[in-house]
Amino acid sequence: MLFDENYFNSKEFRELLNSYEASIKVGEHPFMDADDLVDIADYYNYLDQTEEANEVIDYALQLYPGSTLPNVFKARQALMSDNYEAAQHYSDCIESQDDPDYHYLQAEILIAKNRIEEADKYLHDYEKRIDPDEYQDFIKDCANLFFDYGENDKAYEWLMYSRGDDTDDFRELMGNLLIRIEQYEEAETYFKELIDRNPYSFTYWKTLAGIQLIREDYPNAITSSEYAIAINPTDPDALLTKGNALLNMENYKEAEVFFRRYAESRPDDEAGFFYIGVSLVNQGKYQDALEVLLQAEDLGGPDSLISMLIHRELAFCYSSLKQPQQALEQLNKIGKQSDDPNMLSVIKGHILLENGQAEEAEKVWQEAMINSNCSAEIMLRIVVSLYDNRYVEACYEILKRVCEYYKDDEVTIGHAYSYMALCTYDLGRHEEFLHYLKLTVENYPKEAKSVLGFLFPAGEEVSDYYNFMNNKIKK
């Protein structure tokens, strides 16, 4: 279910929470309405304070053993651990089986058991008993049920039954559903409209920033995350979003600041230390990066979701520090997990080349090309490695063949043209440079900005790249 930010930030709820906590602090349990106690438990749950949430609910059930919402709370906890028998027990304890929440719980138990169509039919049968004034809320509640269990098609289907619902709840749910199904542009529209209605909503700003990060709209992701951070300065997700947007904007020093703030807020999460390491590597501070990347490795362990990324970054870091053996050991750790041995071979070749072992690198890369059936992606990765190691002439010669062989491959040719422009620029071949720059700018602006953007003043529009360089060369 959606977190009711407005209510939990309201004076009414804060007074309720303060009253409860003041009583608990002196060893007493205040007499409160069951629904109010459940609101407090929901708030604790949102803060991941599970023990406090359970204490509130257990007290609520002592006062009101047949009350609907405390039993629903316990039933949902049971469903989270696939304990369907316990969930049904709590459902059966509900005295008022005419209560809508009782029926939602019956449907949820079916959904949890993956009996989706039965749950759908159950809710449609119950729909016939819904008062017209409550119909819109019923639709949102049903959609929320399916959304919570990742049943996106069903959630969308229920939302489509809505009759012109323009409430914030409806629009937030629709926005989140659009994110789930990767319709990011439409989702962004929904959250911008929500912000127009409630410009001080931390949740809306944070969500909008996340969407913009996914859409690679980094300047706006930074702006939106700044609004979120202004409202909640310690929120780890907002800090991480801003850090990643800055990282993608190549503002590595400032990105490091926000990743460090993230690591302070979540000291047990290896992701913070990993991103600090990435920021330091990009600043050329390899020894400092090594220390925090090793922290990330220790924190995450072999089961970390980002263990391969950590090992890869450690490999590059060791290589830059001219410790190729340690770098290759990190690659060996990746090898046990990776399903792309050819890409690992590209990295191995890069490490060998960076450490003066050109012949060995060439052998490794030749093997990767053969095993990948001359994959365009593998070839481009080799080109980038050659360029990064300043083998610009060799890079240029390979790119000439790539431009000819892959001329009909839209993805490959865009990157090839952009790197061809970069190589010819470095080699001082101005006519060729302008030719490939024009091709890239006119046909592949995203690649032009990504690969060539550092050659131009900050804020220069991609569409102006050619004229800028043409004028500069002719002077």
N, C-alpha and C positions, 0 to 999 in steps of 0.2 A: 504494500500500500504506500501511497505517497506521504512523505513527511510534511505535516502541516506547519510550515515555517512561520506563517503569520500568527497562528494560535500559540505556538510554543514561545514566540517572542513577545506575546501580549502581556500586558500588565496583569490581566486576570489569571493567566496560567502561572506567571512568576510568583504571584501572591500565594497561589495554591501550592506550588512546589516549595516555596520558602516556609510555609506553615508546616508542611509534611516534614521537611528536613530538620526544622527547629525542634519538632517533637521527637524525632528519632534520635537527635543529638543528646537529648536528656533522658533517653531510654524509654520513651513512651510511644504508643501508636495512636495517632489522632483518629477520631471517628470521621470518616468521609464517605461520600457517595461512591458506589462501585465504579461508575464511569470515570470519575475524577481520578481514582486510583489507577485505573487502566491507562489513562492519559499520562500519568507520571511514569508508569512502567514503560510505555511506548517511548517516552522521552529518554529514559535511561537506556533502553535498547538501542536507540539511534546513536547514543554516545558510546555504544559497546560496553556499557556497564551492566553486564548480564546478571551478576549476582544481586545488584540493587534492584533490578527489574523483577527478578524472581521473588525477592523478599516482599515487594509491594503486592504482587499478585497473590502470593500465598496468604498474606494478611487479608486481601480482598475476599478470598474464598473462605477464610475463617468467618468473616462478617456476613458474607452473602454466598453460601455454598451453591445455590442454584442460579446465581446471576449469569447473564449471558456473556458479557465481554470478558470477565476473568477466565471463564471456561474456554472461550474461543482462543484467548491468549495461550493458555496451556496446551490446547489442542494443536495450535500452530507450531508450538515448540516441539511437540511430539512428531509432527509431520516432518520437521526439519531433520530428524534422525530416523525417518522412515518407520516410525512406530505407529502404525495405523490403528492398532488395537487400543493404544492409549488415547489417540486422538478421538476415536469413536466413543471411548469411555467418557471423556470430557464433554463431548457433544451430547451424550445421553443424560448428563447431569444438568443440562440447561432446562429450567422449568418452563420457560415461555417458548414453546416450539412454534409459535406464530411469529416470533421475532425474525425480521429479515436476516440478521446476522447468523441465526441458527441455520437458515437455508443456504446462506453463502458458505458456511462451514461444511455443510453436507456436500455441496458442489466442490469445494476445495479438496475434501478428502478423495473424491473421485478423480480430480485432476492430478493429485499427488500420486495416485495409483496408476496414472496414465490412461485412465478411462475417460478420455477427452469428450467423445461424442455423448456419452452418458451424462457427463456434467453439463454439457451444452443443452441437452434435452431437458434435464432437471430444471435448469434456469429458465428455459423457455416455457416450461409448464408452470413454474412459479410466476412468471411474468404476467400471466392472466389474472393474477390476484393483486397486482400492483395498482395502487391508487394513481390516477393520472398526474396528480401534483408531485408524486414521488418518482415518476417514470425516468426523468433525466438522471437522477441520482442512482437509480437502479442500473441503468445502462453503464454508467461510469464504474459502479462497483463490480459488475460482471466483467467488464473489460479489464479492470485492475486485477481481478483474480487470474485471468488467463495471462496477462502481462507478467505477473509475479512469477509464473512458472515457465516463462519463455515461450508460451504458445502465441506467437505474434500474429499469425493469421486469424486466429479466433478473437484475439483482442481487437484487431482492426475491424473485424466483422461486426463485433458488438458496438464499437464506436460509430460505425456507419448507421446503426439504428437510431442514433441521436436525432432529435428534432430541433436543430438549430441551437444547440447548447453553445453558449458563448462565455461560459464561466472560466475562471482561471484554472480550476481543477481539470476541466475537460481539455483545455489547450495545453496544459503542462503534460498530461498523459499522452495526448496526441504527439506532442513534440518529442517526448521520450521514446515513444513507439517508433517514430520516424528515424530517430537515431539508431534504434535497435535494428531497423531494416535498411540502414545505410542510405537513407534519403536525407542527406545532411543539409542540402540547400533549403528544402522545405522546413526541416526542423529548425534551422537558424531563423527563418521567418517567424515561426511560432514563438520562439524565445525572445526575439526582438520586440514582438508585440506585447508579450508578457512584461518585459522590462518597461515598456512605455506606460503600462498600467501600474507597475510597482517598481520604480527605479531603485529602491533600496533592498531588493531581494538578493541576498547573497547567493542562494541556490540558482537563481536565474542567470546571474552574471557568471558564476562558475561553470554552469552548463554551456552557456554561449561561448565562453572561452575555449572549452573543450571541443566544441563543434568546429570552431574556427581553426584550432590547431590541427584537427583531422583534415580540414579542407586546405591546409597549408597557407592559410591567410594569417601569417605570423604577426604582422603589425597590429591587426585588430584583435588577435588572440592575446597579445600583450596588454592592449588597452582594456579589454574585458576582464582579464585576470587582475589587473590593477584595481578595478572597481570592486571585485570580489575580495581582494586582499585588504582594501581600505575598510570594508565592512567587517571582515574577519581576518585579522593580520596573521594568525597562526594556522590557518587551515592548510593542511599539507597538500591537498589536491590542487588548490589554487596556486600554491607556491611551485609545485612541480610543473603545472601547465605553463606558468610564466617562464620558468627556467628552460623548458624545452623549446618554447617559442624563441627565446633569446639565443639558444644554442643553434637553432636553424637559421637565425639571422646572422650567425657568426659573431655574435657579441658574447664571446666566451667568458670574459672577465666578469661581466654582470650576471651571466647565467650561473657562474660558479657561486655567486652570492646567494642566489635563490635556492640552488641545490643544497648549499650548506644549511640554509634555514629549514629546508625540508628534512635534512638529516637530523637536525636538532629536534624537530617535532616527531620524527619517527626513527629513533636511533637504532632500532632493531631491524630496519628495512635496508637490505643491501642495495636497493635501487638508488637511494640518495648518494651513497658513496661511489657507486658506479658512475653516476652522472657527474659528480665532482671530478672523478678521474678523467672522464671524457673531456670536460672543460679544461682541465690542466694540460692534458695531452695536446689539445688544440692551441694552448698558449706556449707550447714547447717546454713545459715544466715537467719533464719526464720522471725525474726522481720523486718529486712530490706526488705525481699521479700514481706512480708505482705503489706508494705507501697506502693510499686510500683504496686503490683497486684490490690490493691484497686484503684490506679490511672487508671489502665487499665480498671477496671470495670466501673468507672465513665465516662471515655472517650468513651468506646464502647457502653454502655447502653444495654438495653435488646435486641436490634435488631442487635447487633454485630455478624458477622459471626463466631467469635471465643468465643462467650459468654459462651458456655458450657465448653470450655477449661479453661477459666478464673475462672469460678466457681469451677471447679474440682481442679485446682491448689490452689485456696483459701481454699478449704476444707482440702486438705492435709496440707497446711501451718498452718491453725488453729489447726488441730489435733496435729501436731508436737509441737505446742506451748501449748499443753494441754488445749485447749479450745474446747472441743467436741461439745458443743451446737452450737457455731458459725459455726463449720465445718458442722454439720448436716443441719443447715439453708442454707448453700451454696448448699448442695446436693438437698434440696427442690426446689431451684431455677432451678437446672438442670432438675428436674423431670417434670417440665412443658414443656420442650422442647425435652427430650430424648425419643427415640423409643426403648431403651434397658433398661428396669427397672431392669433386672437381674444383669447387669453390675453395675448399681448404688447400688444394694444391696451388691455386693462384696466390693465396696468402703465404704459403710456404715459399713459393718462388720470390715473392716480394721481400720476405725476410732474408733470403739468400742473396738477392741482388743488393739489398741495402747494406749487407755486410760483406760486400766485395766478392761474392761467389757467383759471378755472372754465368759461367758455363753450367753450373749445377742448377741455377734458376731456369735456364733455357730448357734443360732436360725435363725438369718438373712441369714446366708449362706445355712443352710438346706433348707430354703424356696426358695432361689435362685436356688439351685440344682433341687428341685422338679419342679419349674415353668419352668426351662430350659430343662427338660427331661434329666438331668445329662449331660449337655453340657460339652464337653472336654475343651472348651475355658474358661468357668466359673470355672471349677475345677482347671485349671492351674493358673488362677488369684488368687484363694483362696490359692493355694500352695505358690505363690510368696508372698502374704501378710503374711502368716504364717512364711515364711523364714525371711522376712524383720523385723518381730516382734520377731525374735529369738526363735520361737517355732520349732526348727530344728528337733527334734525327731518326733513330730506330722507331720511335713512336709514329713519326710522320710517315715512314715507309709502310708500316703496317696499316695505318689509317687509309692510305691511298687504295690498298687492296680491299679494305672493309667498305669504303665508299662505293667501290665498283660492284663488289660481290653482294652487298646487302642493300643495294639502292632501292629495292622495293619493300624493304622492311622498315615501316614507319618509326617503330620504337628505336631500332638500332641506328638508323641513319641520322636521326636528330642528335643523338649523343656523338656519333662519329663526326658530323659537321662541326659541332661545337668544339670538340677536341682538335679537329683539324685547324680550326681558326686559332685556337690557343697555340698549337705547335708552330704554325706559320708566323704568328705574332712574335714568338720567342726567337724564331730563326731569321727574323727580319725580312721575310718575303711578303712585302706589303701588298702587292697586287693579289696574291693568293689569299692573304689574310682577309682583305676586304671582300673578296668573292665568297669565302666561306662564312664570314660574319653576316653578310647580307642574306645568304641562304638560311642561316640559323635563325636570325632575327625575324625574318618574314614567315618562316614555316614552323619553327620550333622555339617560340619565345620562352617557354618554361626552361628548356635546356640552356638557352642562351643566358638567361639570368643566373641559373645554377652554376654553370661552368665558367662563364666569362664576366659575371657581374663585378668581380673584384678589380677588374681593369678600369672601371668607370667610377665617377664620383658617386658618393652615397645619394640615393634618391633619384638617380638618373633613370628615366623610363627606358624600358627595353627597346621600344619603337624608335628611340633617339640614338641607340648605340652606333648605328652605321654612320649617321651624319657626324656624330661626335668624333669618331675615329678617322673618318674621311678628312675632316677639317684639320685634325691634329697631324695627320701624316703629311698633308699637303703644305703645312706651314714651313 
